[in-house]
Amino acid sequence: MSAPDRRVSPPRLPRSLIVGLIEAHQRGALHLPIFHAGDVLPLLDGDEREIAAAAVILAADRVFYPEVSDGG
């Protein structure tokens, strides 16, 4: 699997959709897309399914981290 394109921000998605996409991926029904870090990291504070989904995404390095401007 190729590394995420760090230049293009993926669409923001709700928790339930992310969990569903990851579960579909685990069944072999879907290629694992790139997810926005702002959507993935909060899953780590969620229920068991959300934590499992976040773990899959993070382990596969399918997270887009937006660049932070230093104000300069």
DSSP file (Angstrom, degrees, kcal/mol; ACC not computed):
  #  RESIDUE AA STRUCTURE BP1 BP2  ACC     N-H-->O    O-->H-N    N-H-->O    O-->H-N    TCO  KAPPA ALPHA  PHI   PSI    X-CA   Y-CA   Z-CA
    1    1 A M              0   0    0      0, 0.0     2,-0.0     0, 0.0     0, 0.0   0.000 360.0 360.0 360.0 134.4    0.0    0.0    0.0
    2    2 A S        -     0   0    0      1,-0.1     3,-0.1     3,-0.0     0, 0.0  -0.322 360.0 -95.3 -76.1 159.2    1.4    3.4   -0.9
    3    3 A A        -     0   0    0      1,-0.1    -1,-0.1    -2,-0.0    59,-0.1  -0.390  50.9 -92.1 -70.3 150.1    2.0    6.2    1.6
    4    4 A P        -     0   0    0      0, 0.0     2,-0.9     0, 0.0    -1,-0.1  -0.294  36.7-111.9 -62.0 146.2   -0.7    8.8    2.0
    5    5 A D    >   -     0   0    0      1,-0.2     3,-1.0     3,-0.1    29,-0.0  -0.730  27.8-162.6 -78.8 109.6   -0.5   11.9   -0.1
    6    6 A R  T 3  S+     0   0    0     -2,-0.9    61,-0.2     1,-0.2    -1,-0.2   0.507  80.1  65.7 -75.9  -3.6    0.2   14.5    2.5
    7    7 A R  T 3  S+     0   0    0      1,-0.1     2,-0.6    59,-0.1    -1,-0.2   0.704  91.6  64.7 -90.1 -20.4   -0.8   17.4    0.2
    8    8 A V  S <  S-     0   0    0     -3,-1.0    -1,-0.1    58,-0.0    -3,-0.1  -0.909  74.5-141.5-114.8 118.5   -4.5   16.5   -0.2
    9    9 A S        -     0   0    0     -2,-0.6     3,-0.1     1,-0.0    27,-0.1  -0.619  20.5-135.0 -76.5 126.3   -6.8   16.7    2.8
   10   10 A P        -     0   0    0      0, 0.0    25,-0.1     0, 0.0    -1,-0.0  -0.337  35.2 -83.9 -73.6 163.5   -9.4   13.9    2.8
   11   11 A P        -     0   0    0      0, 0.0    25,-0.4     0, 0.0     2,-0.3  -0.347  46.3-108.8 -65.3 149.5  -13.0   14.7    3.5
   12   12 A R        -     0   0    0     23,-0.1    23,-0.0    -3,-0.1    -3,-0.0  -0.629  41.4-166.1 -78.9 137.7  -14.0   14.8    7.2
   13   13 A L        -     0   0    0     -2,-0.3     2,-0.1    23,-0.1    23,-0.0  -0.934  20.3-110.3-129.6 148.5  -16.2   11.8    8.2
   14   14 A P     >  -     0   0    0      0, 0.0     4,-2.1     0, 0.0     3,-0.4  -0.377  34.6-110.9 -73.0 156.7  -18.4   11.0   11.2
   15   15 A R  H  > S+     0   0    0      1,-0.2     4,-2.6     2,-0.2     5,-0.2   0.894 115.1  54.2 -53.0 -47.1  -17.3    8.3   13.6
   16   16 A S  H  > S+     0   0    0      1,-0.2     4,-2.0     2,-0.2    -1,-0.2   0.866 109.1  48.1 -62.5 -36.7  -20.0    5.8   12.6
   17   17 A L  H  > S+     0   0    0     -3,-0.4     4,-2.6     2,-0.2    -1,-0.2   0.907 110.7  51.1 -70.3 -41.2  -19.0    6.0    8.9
   18   18 A I  H  X S+     0   0    0     -4,-2.1     4,-2.4     2,-0.2     5,-0.2   0.938 110.8  48.5 -60.2 -47.1  -15.3    5.5    9.7
   19   19 A V  H  X S+     0   0    0     -4,-2.6     4,-2.4     1,-0.2    -1,-0.2   0.921 112.3  49.3 -60.1 -44.1  -16.0    2.4   11.8
   20   20 A G  H  X S+     0   0    0     -4,-2.0     4,-2.1    -5,-0.2    -1,-0.2   0.892 110.6  49.8 -62.6 -40.8  -18.2    1.0    9.0
   21   21 A L  H  X S+     0   0    0     -4,-2.6     4,-2.3     2,-0.2    -1,-0.2   0.903 111.7  48.1 -64.6 -41.3  -15.5    1.6    6.4
   22   22 A I  H  X S+     0   0    0     -4,-2.4     4,-2.3     2,-0.2    -2,-0.2   0.910 111.0  50.3 -67.3 -41.4  -12.9   -0.1    8.5
   23   23 A E  H  X S+     0   0    0     -4,-2.4     4,-1.0     2,-0.2    -1,-0.2   0.884 111.0  49.6 -64.1 -37.4  -15.1   -3.1    9.2
   24   24 A A  H  <>S+     0   0    0     -4,-2.1     5,-2.6     2,-0.2     6,-0.5   0.896 109.7  52.0 -65.9 -40.0  -15.8   -3.3    5.4
   25   25 A H  H ><5S+     0   0    0     -4,-2.3     3,-1.6     4,-0.2     5,-0.2   0.907 106.0  53.7 -61.5 -41.6  -12.1   -3.2    4.8
   26   26 A Q  H 3<5S+     0   0    0     -4,-2.3    -1,-0.2     1,-0.3    -2,-0.2   0.762 105.7  53.5 -67.7 -23.7  -11.4   -6.0    7.2
   27   27 A R  T 3<5S-     0   0    0     -4,-1.0    -1,-0.3    -3,-0.3    -2,-0.2   0.458 120.8-111.3 -85.2  -2.0  -14.0   -8.1    5.4
   28   28 A G  T < 5S+     0   0    0     -3,-1.6    -3,-0.2    -4,-0.3    -2,-0.1   0.609  88.6 115.1  84.5  13.0  -12.0   -7.4    2.1
   29   29 A A  S   <S+     0   0    0     -5,-2.6     2,-0.3    -6,-0.2    -4,-0.2   0.470  71.3  36.1 -94.5  -1.7  -14.8   -5.3    0.6
   30   30 A L  S    S-     0   0    0     -6,-0.5     2,-0.2    -5,-0.2    -2,-0.2  -0.990  73.6-119.9-156.2 137.2  -12.9   -2.0    0.5
   31   31 A H        -     0   0    0     -2,-0.3    -6,-0.1     1,-0.1    -7,-0.0  -0.565  47.9-105.0 -70.5 141.8   -9.5   -0.5   -0.1
   32   32 A L        -     0   0    0     -2,-0.2    -1,-0.1    -7,-0.1   -10,-0.1  -0.601  41.5-157.3 -76.2 112.8   -8.4    1.4    3.0
   33   33 A P        -     0   0    0      0, 0.0     2,-0.4     0, 0.0    -1,-0.0  -0.150  24.3 -93.2 -79.2-179.8   -8.7    5.1    2.3
   34   34 A I        -     0   0    0     29,-0.1     2,-0.3   -29,-0.0    29,-0.2  -0.795  40.9-157.5 -94.5 138.8   -6.8    8.0    4.0
   35   35 A F  E     -a   63   0A   0     27,-2.8    29,-3.1    -2,-0.4     2,-0.3  -0.869  22.1-105.6-119.0 151.4   -8.6    9.6    6.9
   36   36 A H  E >>  -a   64   0A   0    -25,-0.4     3,-2.0    -2,-0.3     4,-1.9  -0.556  23.8-132.6 -74.2 134.0   -8.2   13.0    8.5
   37   37 A A  H 3> S+     0   0    0     27,-2.7     4,-2.3     1,-0.3    -1,-0.1   0.831 105.9  64.5 -57.2 -33.3   -6.3   12.9   11.8
   38   38 A G  H 34 S+     0   0    0     26,-0.3    -1,-0.3     1,-0.2    27,-0.1   0.692 110.2  38.1 -65.0 -17.7   -9.0   15.2   13.3
   39   39 A D  H <4 S+     0   0    0     -3,-2.0     4,-0.4     2,-0.1    -2,-0.2   0.748 118.9  46.7 -97.9 -32.8  -11.5   12.3   12.8
   40   40 A V  H >X S+     0   0    0     -4,-1.9     3,-1.4     1,-0.2     4,-0.5   0.935 104.2  55.8 -78.6 -48.5   -9.2    9.4   13.7
   41   41 A L  G >< S+     0   0    0     -4,-2.3     3,-1.4     1,-0.3     4,-0.2   0.854 101.6  56.9 -60.5 -38.3   -7.6   10.5   16.9
   42   42 A P  G >4 S+     0   0    0      0, 0.0     3,-1.6     0, 0.0    -1,-0.3   0.760  93.0  71.5 -63.7 -21.2  -10.8   11.1   18.8
   43   43 A L  G X4 S+     0   0    0     -3,-1.4     3,-2.1    -4,-0.4    -2,-0.2   0.793  82.7  71.0 -62.4 -25.9  -11.8    7.5   18.0
   44   44 A L  G << S+     0   0    0     -3,-1.4    -1,-0.3    -4,-0.5     7,-0.1   0.696  97.8  49.4 -65.0 -17.7   -9.2    6.5   20.6
   45   45 A D  G <  S+     0   0    0     -3,-1.6    -1,-0.3    -4,-0.2    -2,-0.2   0.268 102.6  87.6 -99.2   9.6  -11.5    7.8   23.3
   46   46 A G  S <  S-     0   0    0     -3,-2.1    -3,-0.1     1,-0.2    -2,-0.0   0.052  86.6 -62.1 -94.3-159.2  -14.5    5.9   22.0
   47   47 A D     >  -     0   0    0      1,-0.1     4,-2.5     4,-0.0    -1,-0.2  -0.100  63.6 -83.2 -78.8-176.7  -16.0    2.5   22.4
   48   48 A E  H  > S+     0   0    0      1,-0.2     4,-2.2     2,-0.2     5,-0.2   0.876 128.7  48.8 -59.6 -41.8  -14.3   -0.8   21.5
   49   49 A R  H  > S+     0   0    0      2,-0.2     4,-2.2     1,-0.2    -1,-0.2   0.889 112.1  48.9 -67.1 -39.3  -15.2   -0.7   17.8
   50   50 A E  H  > S+     0   0    0      2,-0.2     4,-2.5     1,-0.2    -2,-0.2   0.909 111.7  48.5 -67.8 -41.7  -14.0    2.9   17.5
   51   51 A I  H  X S+     0   0    0     -4,-2.5     4,-2.3     2,-0.2    -2,-0.2   0.916 111.8  50.1 -63.4 -42.9  -10.7    2.1   19.2
   52   52 A A  H  X S+     0   0    0     -4,-2.2     4,-2.0    -5,-0.2    -2,-0.2   0.903 110.5  49.9 -62.6 -41.4  -10.2   -0.9   16.9
   53   53 A A  H  X S+     0   0    0     -4,-2.2     4,-2.3     1,-0.2    -2,-0.2   0.933 110.8  49.1 -63.4 -46.0  -10.9    1.2   13.8
   54   54 A A  H  X S+     0   0    0     -4,-2.5     4,-2.9     1,-0.2     5,-0.3   0.900 108.8  53.9 -60.1 -40.9   -8.4    3.8   14.9
   55   55 A A  H  X S+     0   0    0     -4,-2.3     4,-2.5     1,-0.2    -1,-0.2   0.903 108.7  48.7 -61.8 -41.9   -5.8    1.2   15.5
   56   56 A V  H  X S+     0   0    0     -4,-2.0     4,-1.7     2,-0.2    -1,-0.2   0.937 114.0  46.2 -62.7 -46.7   -6.2   -0.3   12.0
   57   57 A I  H  <>S+     0   0    0     -4,-2.3     5,-2.2     1,-0.2     4,-0.3   0.929 115.6  45.0 -63.3 -46.6   -6.0    3.2   10.5
   58   58 A L  H ><5S+     0   0    0     -4,-2.9     3,-1.2     1,-0.2    -1,-0.2   0.907 111.7  51.7 -66.3 -42.0   -2.9    4.2   12.5
   59   59 A A  H 3<5S+     0   0    0     -4,-2.5    -1,-0.2     1,-0.3    -2,-0.2   0.831 111.3  48.2 -64.3 -31.7   -1.1    0.9   12.0
   60   60 A A  T 3<5S-     0   0    0     -4,-1.7    -1,-0.3    -5,-0.2    -2,-0.2   0.453 109.0-125.4 -87.4  -0.7   -1.6    1.2    8.2
   61   61 A D  T < 5 +     0   0    0     -3,-1.2    -3,-0.2    -4,-0.3    -2,-0.1   0.918  62.9 142.5  55.3  47.4   -0.3    4.8    8.2
   62   62 A R      < +     0   0    0     -5,-2.2   -27,-2.8    -6,-0.1     2,-0.4  -0.260  31.0 116.3-109.5  43.3   -3.5    6.0    6.5
   63   63 A V  E     -a   35   0A   0    -29,-0.2     2,-0.6    -5,-0.1   -27,-0.2  -0.946  54.8-147.2-118.9 131.9   -3.8    9.3    8.4
   64   64 A F  E     -a   36   0A   0    -29,-3.1   -27,-2.7    -2,-0.4   -26,-0.3  -0.872  12.8-165.8 -94.7 120.5   -3.6   12.8    7.0
   65   65 A Y        -     0   0    0     -2,-0.6     3,-0.1   -29,-0.2   -29,-0.1  -0.933  19.9-132.2-106.2 113.9   -2.0   15.2    9.4
   66   66 A P        -     0   0    0      0, 0.0     2,-0.1     0, 0.0   -59,-0.1  -0.328  26.4-104.9 -65.8 146.5   -2.6   18.8    8.3
   67   67 A E        -     0   0    0    -61,-0.2     2,-0.6     1,-0.1   -60,-0.0  -0.459  30.3-138.1 -69.4 142.3    0.4   21.1    8.3
   68   68 A V        -     0   0    0     -2,-0.1     2,-0.2    -3,-0.1    -1,-0.1  -0.909  13.3-134.4-105.6 123.8    0.4   23.5   11.1
   69   69 A S        -     0   0    0     -2,-0.6     0, 0.0     1,-0.1     0, 0.0  -0.537   0.6-148.9 -75.9 138.7    1.5   27.0   10.3
   70   70 A D        -     0   0    0     -2,-0.2    -1,-0.1     1,-0.0    -2,-0.0   0.335  47.1-107.4 -90.0   9.0    4.0   28.6   12.6
   71   71 A G              0   0    0      1,-0.0    -2,-0.1     0, 0.0    -1,-0.0   0.472 360.0 360.0  85.1   1.5    2.5   32.0   11.9
   72   72 A G              0   0    0      0, 0.0    -1,-0.0     0, 0.0    -3,-0.0   0.441 360.0 360.0-107.8 360.0    5.4   33.2    9.8
